[in-house]
Amino acid sequence: MCGVALDLQRQVGEIDRRIFGSFIEHLGRAVYGGIYEPGHPTADENGFRSDVMELVKQLDVPIVRYPGGNFVSGYNWDDGTGDKSKRPHKMELAWHSVETNEVGIDEFQKWAKAAGTNIMMAVNLGTRGADEARNCVEYCNSTAPTYYADMRRKNGYEKPFGIKLWCLGNEMDGKWQICSQTPKEYARKACEAAKVMKWVDDSIELVACGSSNRDMPTFGIWEETVLRECYEYIDYISLHNYYGNPDNDSDAYLGCSLDMDDFIKQVAAICDKIGREKGTDKKINLSFDEWNVWFHSSEQDKQVPKWTVAPPLLEDIYNLEDALVVGTLLITLMKNCDRVKIACLAQLVNVIAPIMTETGGRVWKQTIFYPYLHALKYGRGTVVDIKPECGSYTAGGKNIPYIEATAVYNDDTRELTVFAVNRSQQEPFRLDINSDVKLTQISHTVVTGNDLKAVNSADEEQITERDIPVEKTPVLPAQSWNVLRFRMEDQI
């Protein structure tokens, strides 16, 4: 039996829908052969795959980060505008591929509108700087009779694209990054870029680069340096991290969300420290704009030839335990929604993604598609702090609770949704919810299976969602992701 105390007055905060964002980078087959394939049987008049678009719409993704990622630190945004026949083919140094520039911001904003999502645009602060960044904002957003706004009009887009969220570069502390920088170098560059970008359009929000992950040698120092320099001009600082199970230790792997939670709390504390130093009430919130499971494809990527167009890179095939981990990570983001306002599952199609395609062929849902779908569908409203008492186990030097859970109250529908992962590989748990209001259960959806290593493919979907009968005391099956929906019968 697992006891859960539910007190609706113990609220964490309101979920910003952008916490369930995603990411499309010019990397591998994310763009070419992923969202865009003019010769595909389902391609629309703009060359976008309608079968992929249908799944993206099913997810209802609120925001998509673009065009990178490591790619952006060597990217000239203006290469992807105007006449396609005149766009340059270039050596793309981040992923050692050929970039044709057949898709750029002109095309991607069309795709985003058709998909019903918004763009989180990244600017190049590697090989470029403040001047190109402000020009990109003018091209995308300005109504003025000026050079870059007129360039957009000449390219056939009278109305501005209206992109409101922008990233100031990507992972600039990483030696793998084109033109990587020290904390001081990046802080100055980001500050000046932020300043002029907001002078062009003062309605935009800006995300400064945090550390690439918290194992970086300058973690903490980087955040403090950037915040001291940029605090007045930015709105968010980024966090990135990927998780994996290369040692095949499932018990430890299923507990990796504890690391994400610690990371979030560390960076939030640094933001607040610098805010106190500056004597300001302004709060810098967090953008966890790269997170996912990534390790399955590491060896196969070493065999991919360089300097080809859209090579098959980072094509992790996810199993059941990956879906459970993604579920715990989604729950962790929700539990920190008071500070994490933006997050991006990296990425959306083919590249470490919930959606996979065959070039010229089929599309299918990976195992991680389902927890992501459920969070997007039901993670709307106010997060309520719940603490399941179900016991724990020790793995990887950590004490890991068997049950990871959170609850979201939707005032509009008067529904409460409990998201829960049972990490135990053997034991089901009955969920005894002790609530301060009367609840009537509506449904119970699970993702589970007998084999943690089971995967989906275009031929067979071994791991999917299914509804199970509603019980007075719901049972969380062993190794399962659960979505339990309740109707609220009382007023709060």
N, C-alpha and C positions, 0 to 999 in steps of 0.2 A: 504494500500500500504506500502511496506517495501523497503526503498531505500538502495542500496548497492553500495558503491564506490569501484571500483576495479582498483588498480594501481599496475601493475606488477613489478614496481621498489621497492615496499614496501615488501621486502622478509624477512621472518622470518629465514629460513634456509632450508637445504636439509634434507628430511626424511631419517633416518636410518631405513631400513626395520625391524630391530629387535625391533622397537617400537611397532610392532604388534605381539609380541611373545605370548606364552602361557605357560602352567605349567602342569606337571603330577607328583603328589606326591603319595607315598605309603600310601594312605588314602582312606577309604571306597572302592568303586568299580571303582576307577580311573584306576587302573592297572588290578586287577583280576576281570573279568566280564566286564571290560571296553575295554582297548586296547588288553587285553590278555585273551583268553578263549579257550583252546585247544579243548574242546568238542563241540564247536559251529559249526553249519553247514557251516559257512563261514570261519572257521579258516584255515590259511595257514600252511605250513610245520613247522613253528616256533611257532604256537599256537596263532598268532595274528589274531584278527577279521578283515576280509577283508572289511566287510560292514562299520566298523568304519574307517578303513584306507582310504576308498574311500572318506568319508566326510572330513577327515583331509587333504587329497590331494586336494580336491576341495577348501578348505580354503587357501592352500599353506602357511602354517604357517612357518615362517623363523627360529624360535628358540623355544625350549621347555625346561623350567627349570625342573631339576630332581636331586635327588629323594625327595626333600622337601625343604622348609616347616619344620614345627615342627618335622616331622619324622626324619629329618637328624641329629638332636642334640643327638640322641641315637643310630645312625645307624653305623654299621661297614661295610664299603663298600666291604671288602673282603668276607663277608658272602654271597654276591650275585655273586660270581665268581666260575668257575670250575664245577665239577661234581654236577648236581642238586640233585642226590640221597644222597649226603653227606652234603648238606647245612642245617644249623640248623633252626628249627622253634623256634621263640623267642617271648616273651612278648613285644609288641610294646607299650611303655608307653605314647607316645604323644597322641594317639587316642584310647588306651585301647583295642587293637586288637591283633590278632595273625599274625605275619609276617612269611610266609613260605620261603621267599627268593628264590622262584621259578623263579622270575624275578629280575635280578640285572643289573649292568652296562654292562655285556656281552650281555644280551638279549636286553636291552634298546637301545644300540647303533645300533643293527640290525634293530630294529623297526624304529629308527630315520632315518637311511639311506633309508629304504623302503618307509618311509613317505615323504622323500625329505626335511627333516628339520635338524637342528643342535641342539646340546645339550648345555645347560647352566648348568654346573655341580656344585652342592653344596657340600662342605666338612663339616664334623662334627667338629665344634669347641665348642661343649658342653662337651660330655664325652671323646672326643679325642682332638688332637691338631696338632701342626706343623709336627710332625713325620709322622702321618698317612696321613696328607694332602699331603705332598711331595711324599709319597709312591703311593698315588692314582694318582697323576700327572704322575709319572714314569710309572705306569701300563698302563695308558691310552695313553700316548703320546711318550714315549721314544723308540728310536731305538738302544740304547746302549745294550751291552751284560751284563746286570746287573740283579739282583735278581727279581725285580717286572716286568721289561720288559720281562724277561724270563718266569715268571709266566703266563703272558698274552699269550706268544707263546705256552707254554705247554697246555693252555686252548683252543688252536686252533685258535688263532688270531695272525698271523705273523705280519700283518701290524698294526701300531698304530691306535687308534680311532681318534686321531687328534682333541681333544676337546679344543677349544680356549678360552672359556669364563667360569669363575669359580666364585662361590659365597663363601665368607669367613663366613660360618655359616648362621644362620637364626634367626632373632628377638631375639637376645641375651639379650636385655633389659627386656624381658617379664617374669614375675614370672611363667607363664605357661610353659616356656621353660625349658627343661632338662638342668641343670647346667647354669641357667641364671647368668649374670655377671653385675658388675658395669661398668660404662664407662671406667674407667682406666684399669680394669681387661680385658675387651674385647679388648681395644685398643692395649695393649701389646701382647695379644695372637694372634690377627689378624695380627699385624705387623710382628711378627716372622714367622707365617705361610706364609704370603705373600712373605716374603723375600726368604724362602727356596723353595717355589713353583716356583718362577721365576728363581731361580738358577737351578732348574731341567729343566725348559722350559721357556726361556725368551721371547717366542712369545705369551704367554697367556695374557689375560686381566683379571683383578680381580675387583670384586664388594665387598666393605665392607658393613657391616650391618649399616644402619641408624636406627632411632627409628622405633618401630613397627607401630606407627601412631603418629600423632602430638598431641594427647591428653595424651601421656605418660608424667609422671612427670619430666623426665630428657630430654624431647625433647629440642633440641638446644644445651644443655650442652653435650649431648651424641655425636652429630655430630661434635661439635668443638673438643672434646677430641679425638675422633677417627681420625679425619682429621689431627690434630697436630701430632699424633703419626705415622700415616700410609701414609701420603700424597705422599711420594716419591715412595711407592711401589704399590699403588692402582690406578685404572683408573676411578672407579665409586663409588658412595655411593647410597644405596638403599632407596626407599620409599615404604611403604605399606599402603593401606587403603581400607576398604570395606564400601559400602553404602547400605542403606535400608530404608524401609518405615513402621516401626512397628506401628507408630501412625496413619497410613492411611491418611496422609496429602499429597496428590498428588502434590499440588502446590509447597510446600516446597521441596518435594523429587525431583521433576523435575529440581530443581535448585542446586542440590548437586555438580555439576561440578565446581561451583564457589569455593567450599572448596578445591577441587583438585587443581585448579589453584593457589590459595593462598599458599597451601602446597608446591607446586613445586617452586614457587618464593621465599618462605622462605628458603628452603634448598639450592637453587642455590646461594642465597645471603650469606649464611653461608660458602659455599664452596669458594666463591670469597673472603670473609673476611680472611679466613685462608691462601688462596693463596697470598694475599697482605702481610700478616704477614710474610710469608716465603720468600717474595721477588722473587717469581718464576713466569714464564710465563705459566707454566703447568696449565691446566684447568681440574678440576675434574667435570665430567658430571654425569648425574643422571640415575639410573636404577629403574623405578617404577615397580618392579618385582613381586608385588602382588596387583591386583586391580580387583574389580568386585562388583556386587550386591550380598549380602549375608545376609539373615534374615528369609527367608520363612521356612527353615527347623529347626530352633532353637528348637522348642518345640518337634518335632518328634524325634530329635536326642537324647533327654533325655530318650526315651523309648528303645533305641537300646541296646541289651545285650552286656556286655563286653566279651573280650577274645574269639571272633569268627574271622574267616577268612573273610575279605572283607565284613564287615557289611555295610548296606545302610546308609552312613553318608553324611551330607551336600548336600542332593539331592534337592536343590531348584528347584521348577517348576516356570519358568519365564513367566510373562505376558507382555502385550503391553507396559505398562509404564516402566517396567524394560528395555525393548528394547530401548525405547527413552532415558532413563538415560544412558545406555551403549553407545548409540550414542553420547550424549553430552560429555561423558568421553573420547571417542575416539577423538572427535574434540578437546578437551582440550589438550590431549597429542600431537596432531599434531600442535596445536598453540604454543606449548612449545618445538618444535623439535630442537631448537637451543641448549637446555640443556638436554632434555630427549632423550637419544639415544637408550635405551632399556626399554621395558615394557612388562609385562606378564599378560594377562588375566588369572586369576586363577579361575577355572582350565579348562581343555580341554574336558574331558569326565566324565559324571555322577556326579562328585563332583563340585557343583556350576559351571556348564558347559554349553556350547552351544550345545553339543552333548549328547544325552541320550540313554541308552540301556536297554533292558530287558535281564537279564542273561538267556542265551539259546535262546533268541528270537530276537525281532526287534530293530531297531535303528531309531532315529528321530531327527529332528532339533528343538531346542528350539527357542523362539522368538528372543533371543539375537544373534543367529547365523547370522542373516541377516546383521545388521550393521557391525558386525565383518568381515563378508565376503566382504562387499563392501569396507571397509577401506583397507583390504588386497589387493583387486583387483585394486582399483583406487587411493589409497593413495601412489602414487609413484612419486617422484619428489620434487619440491620446494614449500614450504608453503608460500602463499601470505597473508599478513595481511589485512583482510577485517573487516569492522565495520558496520554491519546492523543497520539501524535506524528504529526500528519497535515498539518502546515503551517498557514498562516493567510493572511488577506487583510486589506487596509486599507479601512475605510469609516467615515464619520462621525468621522474623526480617531482611530480606534481600531484596534488590531491584534486581529483576531477569528479564533479558531481555526475551521477548517472543521468540526471535529467537537466537539460538546458531549456529554459522556457521564458516566455514573456506573454503579456496580454495587451491587447489594443482595444480601446473603447471608441466606438463610432457614435457620436451624439446624433448624427443625422438619421441613421438607420436604427438606433438604439440596439445595436448589436455589440457583443464582446467576442473577440477572437483570441483564443489561446493558441500560440505556436509553441510546439514542444518537440525536442529530439530526445529519444531514449538511446543513450550511448551503449547500454548493456547489450552484449552480443548473445546473451542467453535468456535474460529475465524480462518478461513483460511487467509493467507496473500499472496498478489501478490508480487513477487520479481522483483523489477525494478533495473536491474544491469547497472550502469553507468561505462563503461569500457574505458580504454585508448587504447584498441585495439578492432578490430572488432571480434565478437564472433558469431558463428553459432551453435545453440543448436543441439546436437545429440540425447540425450535421457533424460528421467526423470523417475527415479525409486523411488517408495515410499514403506514404511512399515507403515501401519496405520490401523485403525478399529474404530468401534463405541464404543467399550467397553475397557477401560484401563486395565481391569482385565482379559481379554481374554487370554487363554494359548493354547499351542500346546501339543499334546500327540501322542502316536503311532497310535491312531485311527483317530485323526482329527487334521489337521493343520489349526487353525483359523487365525493365524497371519503369513503372508508370504510376499514376495516381489512381486510387480507388476509394470509394466510399464504403464505410463499414457501418453496421447497425448502431444506432444511438443507444447507449446504456445509461442507467442512473449513475453509475460510477464508471466512467470511461476507462478502457484499457489501452495503454500505449504499448504496442507490440515491441518485442526485442528488435534492436537496430532499426529504428523507424523515425521518420519525420511525420509530424501530426499537425493537423489544423482542425481545431474544435471551435465551432461557432455556437454562440448562445444568444437568445433573445432576453433583453432586460425587462423584467416585469415590474420593477419598482423604480421610483424616481431616485436619483442620486441625492 
